[in-house]
């Protein structure tokens, strides 16, 4: 139970830090561009801790499942407001909804005088608005990339190493079942050569061995010749002689995966066979692997968001019926925390501290990629809604300039309040559904 709680705590702290840095991504450029930022808050609900530095109050609220910075003038003054009026608004989902729907008295109490007009968000140029609003999602992208770099080059990715895990006793057909008997079958060349589990293959037939792919290439190309095999055993090099046999073995693609025909039958080819298997482990890779991993995470998250209505319907079917949860489907905060707890508390062979650390780092990287992509959705109250408003403003001003017309001014995205409220209701229902599903029909790893 202690390890389970530790896993939950790690993912919770990681998520809270990601949210905090997301808001820093908004805060820093806003201040650099001179916008008056009155609050930087992590969470929502009652404030439990705060300190004012300069003109900004920094604090922590009771429910740390979000965050916001409050800037003056995120929306232009409403028609009928006193001239020079500046409104105070924020980047947070909950905070935007409450500020955009407050009563007149509360609204008037948040007004600022004309002396602050030049320090408003709406007074920024379109490029600066984009920098401020994209700063948060970009921070999550950077966090995700850094975590992926730690995972790829620091901890490692799953791979088969040249350390021998098993040595075959005999030569069996490529498509034989795992429990086939060795009676009447020829002895495997590796066993005959004296290769033992735990040996690390270093050189085969003059070919330097660094990866399991090197082992496969050297053995398959050796034919049935007797070749020198240099292994490391008990820290010392040892040279053995092995005579691979030519046998029908599975065809492998460029990634080392077995190739099947269109009808599902195993494709084979006559190549050299030794009879050893490597040891699965986490192997550090080149940082050049990160872009491909990031793109894969980005596209998978994008597909999840594009198909979110269907995915949520499937979650509802599982939560309220007998269907199973899709392990690749959406998860709520409870579901993610539960998986993190399972990872930390797991007592599975081959799943030790390094594997647990890699899994937790991968989860945090995926969460930050999800925050990046989700916040780009062009709907208020998400950052993407403000980005869309800035882009529309830029296009309007460009068209007016080309036609020789007056500047149309900033776009008032607060006019989208009805749609914003509808989106918020959808978010609320989604949160409640995922919370319920994560409790009654959780996704588990083991």
WOZIQUI-V790277 format. One record per run of one state. SS is the DSSP state (helix for helix, strand for strand, loop for the rest). FROM is the first residue (numbers start at 1). TO is the last residue. Records with the same first field share a line. If there is no record, write none. Layout:
SS: FROM-TO  FROM-TO
This chain:
loop: 1-1  33-36  54-55  73-85  87-87  91-92  101-103  110-111  113-113  120-125  156-156  168-169  171-186  188-188  194-199  205-206  209-211  221-225  234-235  244-244  251-251  253-257  259-259  261-265  267-267  274-275  284-288  307-307  321-332  346-352  376-382  403-412  441-446
helix: 2-32  93-100  104-109  114-119  126-155  189-193  212-220  289-306  308-320  333-345  353-375  383-402  413-440
strand: 37-53  56-72  86-86  88-90  112-112  157-167  170-170  187-187  200-204  207-208  226-233  236-243  245-250  252-252  258-258  260-260  266-266  268-273  276-283
